[in-house]
Amino acid sequence: MAIGPALNLRIVRQQFGPTAAPLFGLLTLNVAPGEVVAVIGPSGVGKTTLLRMIGGLETGYQGQILIDGLPPDKAPPPGFVFQETRLLPWLTVAANLRAVRPDMSLPQIDALLNRVGLAGTAGAYPRQLSGGMARRLGLARAICVNPRLLLLDEPFVSLDPAAVLDLRAVCLSVFDEHRPTVILVSHDPADAACLADRVIILGARPAVIMADVPLSPAAKQRTASDVDRLVRRILAAGPPVAPKVS
Amino acid sequence: MPKDPKPAARAERPTGAWLEWLSLPLLLAIWQGLALVAASRFLPSPVLVAGQIVELSAQGHLLTDFARTLTRALLGFAAAMLLGTILGLALGRNSALDRLFGPWVLVGLNLPAIVVAILCYIGMGLTEVALILAVVINKTPLVITTIREGVRSFQPDYDELAEVFRLPFARRLRLIHLPQLMPFVMTAARTGLALVWKIVLVFEVLGSDGGVGFRIGIFFQYFDMTGILSYTTVFVALVMIVEHGVLRPVERRVVRWRSDPP
């Protein structure tokens, strides 16, 4: 199975408008193929902007981002999960998937939906899905575009604790199956402690990497006490972030 | 499994929907009552008008006149919708074009329909082309304005979605832009059709050699109220058929994804 691509970021400067304070000064980050990296930090530090830069949605920066040696606009499109799901409300669940992968057959769609816990929903409209189901569909859409590179922007925000646990389990199983390179943006150290191989803590303005914390054991082998220990370690390593109860 | 649809989606028919079926018979009954009370040749009863409709149909005038008016209205409507949609899209997406040509649209919106018709007739003679062109000039600014508003209301989030997943232009248009635009297209079609019917009739009275407006003009010269009401009744029936047989089903299909019924 093809493992995810390597990411090499060297951002020299990123600012919105000539008079605004720069969001990023010099920031360098290298991500190994198949690595799951969580980016955490306080609101407004630039986590989502960083993700959008990797996804090719932000282009007005100085520096270079390479995905397996290619700039974002030349690399295959990433599997992007937006914070607000951005499902197309006028299309059914199956049509939302076909919108980004028109060659998917119905059995493939059913298999993918089954994979993310949405069996039997192919004909439903997004308004008929709960918040957790909509997020699963967002993840399924990302997987069907590109299971090798997943860019996840706060994929668990606004979900109840049970739904967060369910969706984390789905993510773990997807990571295990496809071995993608993943950038997971989150406010919550617990997300990182459950899913990531490594945590990048962003802080200050312009944003810098305050801490780069490798996490072990491997995510799928972690017990609840491992997760608690890793959360404490993440909190101790960086600036204050607001942990959520989940 | 999908969660239960919201209560609004479960509502099968709004309360008192049967009142809509009672509406037109009530109007006919009131008309009949007034005709009986007035007992005047200037207010013929619906029964008399119905008889006249049958007679005119048998003579062949009615069908021929409606065919001509319908053809003119549909041609003008289709041309105005096509042109207005293209220009509305251009002005909605390009602010420089909008600044340059926006005032033209405003002028177009405020041009009296009758002035446009007279100018077209003077310039091109009393021809079919002049009549249809006058309809298009009158209707197009309204379509442009509606479509431009629709384009301005596009969700940038969906544009980003298309961008990050590299959707080709045709698929963006079909899956992202058209669904957002369709409610505005429907509004433009509905208001536009209502406007086109009326102005075609006025233009036909002003200068044509056939059609509903032309015939009503002749009835007017003879103060033939029964003839005028016969044509008007058939005309209103035709508009209702288009509304219930075409526009509403199309609208229901376009917005079926919404939880609230149209």
HADDOCK unambig.tbl for C-alpha pairs under 7 A between the chains (distance, minus, plus):
assign (segid A and resid 55 and name CA) (segid B and resid 164 and name CA) 6.33 0.50 0.50
assign (segid A and resid 56 and name CA) (segid B and resid 164 and name CA) 6.68 0.50 0.50
assign (segid A and resid 57 and name CA) (segid B and resid 164 and name CA) 6.45 0.50 0.50
assign (segid A and resid 77 and name CA) (segid B and resid 164 and name CA) 6.53 0.50 0.50
assign (segid A and resid 77 and name CA) (segid B and resid 165 and name CA) 5.62 0.50 0.50
assign (segid A and resid 77 and name CA) (segid B and resid 166 and name CA) 6.65 0.50 0.50
assign (segid A and resid 86 and name CA) (segid B and resid 158 and name CA) 6.84 0.50 0.50
assign (segid A and resid 89 and name CA) (segid B and resid 257 and name CA) 6.92 0.50 0.50
assign (segid A and resid 90 and name CA) (segid B and resid 257 and name CA) 5.12 0.50 0.50
assign (segid A and resid 100 and name CA) (segid B and resid 165 and name CA) 6.56 0.50 0.50
assign (segid A and resid 100 and name CA) (segid B and resid 167 and name CA) 6.86 0.50 0.50
assign (segid A and resid 118 and name CA) (segid B and resid 1 and name CA) 6.91 0.50 0.50
assign (segid A and resid 119 and name CA) (segid B and resid 1 and name CA) 6.88 0.50 0.50
assign (segid A and resid 120 and name CA) (segid B and resid 1 and name CA) 5.76 0.50 0.50
assign (segid A and resid 121 and name CA) (segid B and resid 1 and name CA) 5.68 0.50 0.50
assign (segid A and resid 121 and name CA) (segid B and resid 2 and name CA) 6.02 0.50 0.50
assign (segid A and resid 124 and name CA) (segid B and resid 2 and name CA) 6.50 0.50 0.50
assign (segid A and resid 125 and name CA) (segid B and resid 257 and name CA) 6.74 0.50 0.50
assign (segid A and resid 128 and name CA) (segid B and resid 2 and name CA) 5.56 0.50 0.50
assign (segid A and resid 128 and name CA) (segid B and resid 3 and name CA) 5.69 0.50 0.50
assign (segid A and resid 128 and name CA) (segid B and resid 4 and name CA) 6.89 0.50 0.50
assign (segid A and resid 128 and name CA) (segid B and resid 5 and name CA) 5.77 0.50 0.50
assign (segid A and resid 129 and name CA) (segid B and resid 2 and name CA) 5.46 0.50 0.50
assign (segid A and resid 129 and name CA) (segid B and resid 3 and name CA) 5.81 0.50 0.50
assign (segid A and resid 130 and name CA) (segid B and resid 3 and name CA) 6.56 0.50 0.50
